[in-house]
Structures are given as C-alpha cells and as structure tokens.
Amino acid sequence: MSGKLLPQSDDLFRREISRRDFLKLSAAAAGAVMLPAGLSSGLVRPDLAGLPRLADFPEAEFLARVTSDSNVRARPDINSEIVGVVREDDVVPWLREVSGEFPQAAVRRWVETPVGWVWSPFMQPVKNQPAQPVTELVPTAVGPGMWVQVCVPWVQVELEFAQPIAPWLQYRMQEEFKPPYLVYEQIFWVDQTRTESDGRVFYRLSELYGSPGDVFWGPAEAFRKIEADEVPPISPEIEDKLVVVNLHRQTVQAFEEGREVFFARCSTGLDGEETATPPGLWHRIWRKAVSIHMGGNTAQGYDTPGIGWTTLFTSDGVAFHATFWHNSYGAKRSHGCVNLRPEDAKWIWRWTTPHVSVYDNATPGDQTVQGFVGTQIQVVEY
C-alpha cells in the first residue's frame, strides 16, 4: 500500500467541521429551515432504485470502520515502520487489540488488521449483521413508528428532499461531494416503510428529537428494530443509586447502596472553557432519549445526528451518550459530554432514573423530569 503519510496524535480529530465552515453551514441551514421541506427541489418521492445494495464488507466476526485516515504500522508502536494507509470508512477485519507504544498519547491501544497495526482511537468496532425487514410499525402517540439501529458498518441512504439542511450533511454533500450515509450504532425513527417492485424494503428515517429537518430513505436490511423488551430498567427496585464520573481517570462508575455495580472507560470534555465537562457533586438526570441530534454552538463547530442512549444531567446539555465517531475511551475527547461505548451508554440509560418507555410515552423513547427524581451524578477531578 502507498499513500500520503499522516500525522498521528491524540488530538487529531479529522471528522470535525472547522469553525469557519460551521458558521457558513449553520447560516445556510437556518435559511433552509424557513422553507417547506422539498419546496426548492420538488422531490417528494425519491427514486430508490438507484440506491446501491449493501456494500460487500469483509467476512469476519469482528470488523473495524476507520473513522479517520490513518497510517498502518508494522508493529503496535508509533515509531515503527509505516506499511500503508487506511482511509475514512474503510472496513477491515479486527483481529485483536493490544496495548502498545505511543508515549505522548493517553490511549496506547492498537488494533491488528490483516494489513498491519492501526492506532485504536481511529477504529470503530463494528459488525456486519443485516436484519430481516419489518413492515409492521408500532402504534404510538405520535403515529405508527419504530426505533431502528444501523446494524452494518455503514449504509448509503437517500434524502427524501434534495436540499440538505443539517450542517453535517451540507458539509458532506456540498463540500466533500459524498452521498449521505449512516454508520453502525446510529439510531433513527422509522415512520413509513416502502416495498419496491423487486421486493426490496426501504425505511423512511428521521430524528424525533433535535432534528434540523432532514429525512432519509434507506434499505431495511441495514437497520435492526429496537424492541421494547430489550431495554427494561435495570434494578428498578433500588432507590439508592449514584453515578461517578472521574475526569482524571476518565472512568464512569455506578453504585447501588454504596456497592459498585458498573465500571467503564469514557471520554469527557477537552480542557477549555467551552469544552470541559463541569465538575460537581449534585448533578441530576433530567432527560433521557433513545436518540437525539446534537449540535454545538458556532464556536465549537460540530453537528452529529442519531446519537443513541442519551442521558442528560446538566441544564446546558451535558450528557452520557453512545459514540460512533471514535474509539478513544480513556482520553479526553468531547465537547463536554461523557462519551461511552454504545453498550455502556445503553446500560447507563437503562439503570438510571427516570425509567423511559421506548414506545409508550407521549413522546416515545424520551422523557423529561423536574426536581430530585433523576439519579444523582457526581463529576469529580481526583
């Protein structure tokens, strides 16, 4: 393999939109929201026949999606020989993960692939498990629908209306000239299904909470339905619960009546006035959502859809949530939130109060509370 050699450091976040681009795209998005969806394009029923079938991903039980262009090295050592390059959204077999050498980095894990070793923070663990299409939706207070999670490494989707609204999507389509796609573990709401003449089933995908207004169509086999019985509350009979986030150690611990029942590595906010995770001993969970769209202010410059298992605990939106754009747990990385592996974020979502119904709420999969009802969160610095 050959290619341009890339710098590697723990603060190289190649997926972010620059502040200048974010300002430009945010202004464009604000204008786009003022128009009825699809007015400029007239595209009401997209032609899905042109959507490609699922990509032919490598056959392996464990895979990695490359989240940022990265050098491939001969050994798990930042100073070892560069033997190639992997590009963003490449999917490769994940053979094993080991602790290696990267002296100046907080994360020293490396993933072995068939072509060599890649620094772990740029390797999202994924699987390729296409699902059986579902055409019967769940009756809810907002109409028939269901929550679905991307179950393949990535999938190309089609905008229902040609004009992208969200800054991330404008950047991808208009600056990078790439088609829209969704990646493993993102969660969306399906409110329509459509079966084509060739038998292929497609889902209409949107975001119930925080959506700028973009709507997609995607092949049903790329999304698995989230069943209500897969997210029951954990230990609902226990009232004495506490979550401790340690900013120094980059860890999350959960305690029942003083006994530790859960531990995970996390990525909290980068040091800085705009990005640091705020310490405090009296935070309380006030909102939980199965999925939400998150965007930073114009100084921070980020915009991310389909974030799963979101548990908010400060008034300005700091939350535990699933992360699919990096694998840098153990190092500060976020704009203030507590980034967790999707399975860890889901555990926190199920264990903490308030307990949320996936489909039965007036707002399915979303609940806000006031007062001292939510589980207490302590963010410490020692």
HELIX and SHEET records of a PDB file:
HELIX    1   1 ARG A   19  VAL A   33  1                                  15    
HELIX    2   2 LEU A   48  GLY A   50  5                                   3    
HELIX    3   3 SER A  120  PHE A  122  5                                   3    
HELIX    4   4 PRO A  167  GLN A  170  1                                   4    
HELIX    5   5 TYR A  171  GLU A  175  3                                   5    
HELIX    6   6 ALA A  220  ALA A  222  5                                   3    
HELIX    7   7 ALA A  228  GLU A  230  5                                   3    
HELIX    8   8 PRO A  342  TRP A  351  1                                  10    
SHEET    1   A 3 VAL A  91  PRO A  93  0                                        
SHEET    2   A 3 LEU A  63  VAL A  66 -1                                        
SHEET    3   A 3 MET A 123  VAL A 126 -1                                        
SHEET    1   B 2 SER A  70  ARG A  73  0                                        
SHEET    2   B 2 ILE A  82  VAL A  86 -1                                        
SHEET    1   C 3 ARG A  96  SER A  99  0                                        
SHEET    2   C 3 ARG A 109  THR A 113 -1                                        
SHEET    3   C 3 GLY A 116  TRP A 119 -1                                        
SHEET    1   D 6 GLU A 158  LEU A 159  0                                        
SHEET    2   D 6 PHE A 216  PRO A 219 -1                                        
SHEET    3   D 6 VAL A 201  SER A 206 -1                                        
SHEET    4   D 6 ILE A 187  THR A 195 -1                                        
SHEET    5   D 6 MET A 146  VAL A 150 -1                                        
SHEET    6   D 6 PHE A 223  LYS A 225 -1                                        
SHEET    1   E 2 TRP A 154  GLN A 156  0                                        
SHEET    2   E 2 TYR A 181  VAL A 183 -1                                        
SHEET    1   F 5 ARG A 259  ARG A 265  0                                        
SHEET    2   F 5 THR A 251  GLU A 256 -1                                        
SHEET    3   F 5 LYS A 241  ASN A 246 -1                                        
SHEET    4   F 5 GLN A 376  VAL A 380  1                                        
SHEET    5   F 5 GLY A 280  ARG A 284 -1                                        
SHEET    1   G 5 VAL A 338  LEU A 340  0                                        
SHEET    2   G 5 ALA A 319  ALA A 322  1                                        
SHEET    3   G 5 ASP A 303  LEU A 312 -1                                        
SHEET    4   G 5 ARG A 287  GLY A 295 -1                                        
SHEET    5   G 5 ASP A 366  THR A 368 -1                                        
END                                                                             
